[in-house]
Amino acid sequence: MATVDIIKSCIDSIRQISEHIQDSTVYLDAGSTESFQFLGAYPILLELGARAICSLENMCALDVVVDWNSNSDPARKLVVITSSLLSDAHRYILRCLSTHQVVRQCIIFTSISETAHSAFPDSPLGPDAYHEYESLLVQDYEELVKKSRTKPGQGKLQVEDGGRSEFPSSVEDVLNLEASPSGRDFYENNPLDYVEQSALKLVVSVYHFPMILCPISPRVFVLPSEGLVAEAQLSTKHEDSISLGLPPLSTGILSDADDVPPGATLTAHFLYHLAAKMDLKMEIFSLGDMSKSVGKVLTDMSSLYDVGRRKRSAGLLLIDRTLDVLTPCCHGDSLVDRIFSSLPRRNRTISGKGSGSQFKLGSFYLHRAPLDVQIPLARILDEQDWKIDNFCLLESVEAFLCGWNSGNSDSQLAGLINLGQKIHDKPSHTDAEILTGSFVSSENFLGMPLLEAILDRRTKDGALLVKKWLQETLRRENVAMNVKSRPGVATKPEIQAMIKALSRNQSSLLRNKGIIQLASATLFALEESNYTQWDAFSSAEKILSVSSGETSQSLAIQIGDHINKSALLGSNVNKGKREISKGLLSLQDALLLMIIGYILAGENFPTSSADGPFSWQEEHLLKEAVVDALFENPSVSNLKFLDGLREELETNVVSKIKSQGTAEESSELDIDDFDDDQWGKWGDEDGDDDNKNEQVYGDVQLKLELRDRVDNLFKFLHKLSDLKRKNVPLRDGSLTMEANFDEDRKGLLYKLLTRVLGKYDVPGLEYHSSTVGRLFKSGFGRFGLGQAKPSLADQNVILVFVIGGINGLEVREAHEALAESGRPDIELLVGGTTLLTSNDMLDLLLGDSSCF
């Protein structure tokens, strides 16, 4: 039987809509762009006949003339692929139609089903969402056409878009571009005639396209960070919530259907249609309250028709992220986690989702960090190396981005560049912007997917594997190198030298772009600054883990020590002494370590105090340390509990630094510089004393306000320390207890899979009966025909989905659990809401999404 391959399933879904893609201009929204980037789907779209692939949110007038598959006629078909609600994408779709005036057919593919549209609180569409939107879009477009006819001289329809982009107010600029050697001067007479004909004949079709996801490997995937399913809130603000981006605590009290967060409903619909596309019949198991709600929605969506179809049986295991907050907060031994934590990310697309104030207040949406990392190839391949063999890569790419064409004259090229810069209002591309790489999960080395191979390896093993791939690639390219190589060690100089050798000419770079980008990302993650900080974090976490096995006092001392050191770091940075602070963790890092410490304390000292895992004296010292650290370094990014107070704290720090500088300058004055006239100014000391008293009074008031905020922070930390006690599945300790506090601490996913595959009982694991199963249980069961409860270990395909997100370490541990079970026949797929790093967790717990 064929193996389950998520990448292949996604690509097959794209090929199934080939008739719509052919001869069309394709627009992708931010979520779809992220998904197709990981898939490597752009060449496939061009292969299927797409004329151009453009950004929906960043659409501009130049999109009209971009044509990869040259044709004498203008594009009459527009295809929009979106991972958002139709109502959220509406303004951008209208803007595209207003620019492409000759479009007669608009085909929209959305990953949100009709049922999900009607269930989402912020959607104005009902159960027949697709048909409703088709009518609304045609109606709104016709109104735009009528408005354009009332303004003579304006060939472009004007769309209100919140000031994001301004289109040319006349047709002339676009006419100059559309007059090309291919004969594209299709506005010869009156452009408004084309607009009117387009409106009269515009045909809109909306279809469901569920396979918009980000496959990291053929068997590991997450959801696009800017897609609706990942952005929808997983929790509402109540006493059991810790973050809007994480499920609430599993107290065992399921909420009513009306109280189910929108993210849970959307997740259920996504998984249902994912299984249908992959032709899988799911046996659903859940662990955690949110997972049970998702499992219930999934079960209700099933029907006798679905059960009766011949599908491959598979097990679906849903897990709440809040059952294990500790693992994604920590810095484990995973090369993938190091890479995604170290590399810069693409900036989020500016888009207004939601309706007005609801979006501003964050009622239904939250912001997640983009998954698309920016691999800084420009830092590795410096300009001197590019000059070898006349390899001027930057110049070539710059010309390509500016629309360079050998048939254009110099004046035409200059006009094109000027118009592009006028529309985007951006300077010319910098070297770093041009030469950045991104991960593509379909890239492979001799059939082995690159990202899949390093997902299963620790940092050292992964780096050695990358080195081995580079060496073998150099041999295949017949490239000789004179670099000393140490067996069993992957050093930065030798990896960088091999990358440069493979990039000496454009053909070699294009042939081996996959391994070059992965090696460059590995090199960046292993740089001294990134490597040292990660190891410092890892070492601190191990010390906290060991201290949690001793006494609460020793753990509190360790946490306080990190806070005090971070205060020293903030003081040194403010004074410009950055070299002194090298190797120390920042206050933001110390706050993350404090979160880890409180979770460990809650697991090991649950009855230490009624108000928390530490005694009053221990916690009082921690509070004072945090107050002093924040007072010295208030510029810690995105801490929700400092909202409204950060500016005052920063102003206070600046004034202190200025006053200290003034005091130092005055102390350097020699007493001989005083003359007789200055003796008469001694009486002004009283005024200086008044100013100092006012400063002291202001500091006291500010510290009192800061202490109130810090008290709220520690109340939140108490909630985190109660995770084991409040989460019902964790109370018996079978999923949390460690044999010892060694450095190889395993996460919940490893422990859970080990017990499940060993067919041991798991407290709180619930099976959701299918329609036929419930029928047997309630009806035929009375006649002795009842069905036995299936076991997840009996399935040959198991899909584990963590609601809230996963990290690379958990994927490796999941595969380790499968290998140790002795079940090579099982195909394990791992998915999650997003790919989490420790910084993402800090933002979820203490940032704008936090539930204080």
Disulfide bonds with the S-S distance in Angstrom:
none
